[in-house]
């Protein structure tokens, strides 16, 4: 984990100036998740996160993303759910206050379409994830949007009786929408 | 007399709905205070599914009744009793109709769609709204308490007709022929 962080930091420092690095426009960016509970769709979101995205459409392969999510500011879609999801069997926000996504590669699939691969760490468990991303200009800013699915049990989210996937689905869709402040050098 | 009891359809639906209501009332009372657990989530879903079932069967009952005249009141039944019976039945139907609606709307306002049997989605009429969901859930609960009183009166009246007046009111809802 530490080596990975060091690697990413090194990348951030030595990445050439053609790329830009920018924090996200917070009120226009979101990271949400959706699952099913007894067949009923339930959606939640993370209210606080930091994101550092480097992207150059001319050299997409050098792009990277580093996202830190503050787990205590989660909204599980209902008051009861929000209290419950912070507890130990779920996110255990006291023991694991942050979650991370650190990209390892960005591939161009077609015009405005990319695939990002990276390491997702939640509750201290790290798994590989791959997500399709669309990138477009919106009001002079870059908008990154995408979604990918994870299995909550891979991250021990929902332990003990909650490991029962008949009540809460194992599959969780994570949706992200990141609007970047800087437009970068052309 | 072919008309001295309710139709078998009416009898069957009456007792099925009665059983479901008693079961779902008990379930509703039990599940509310449980700590959050997978079991609680399951029970809430079962409660909603039973409620939807009661609602659907009630519509069928009302439709059936619209086309099948109920058996007449016993000849000697005083007019105040006839009026009370009609009023109580109208109120029972009204509550059995409104209570599931309040539950469904409350669930919608709480942010949880109702998906019948986990398969058939019932649209949300209301968006998520905490205050509204609390109000609707309170209405749902209070109407249930009113229903409980009304059901006790309804069953008590049936007993009174059967054991004191010794008429056929209860017999004809069990499918028995008249005594005379």
Interface residues (C-beta under 8 A of the other chain):
Chain A: X37 X38 X39 X40 X41 X42 X77 X78 X79 X80 X83 X84 X161 X162 X164 X166 X167 X168
Chain B: X36 X37 X38 X39 X41 X42 X44 X45 X110 X111 X112 X113 X114 X115 X118 X119 X130
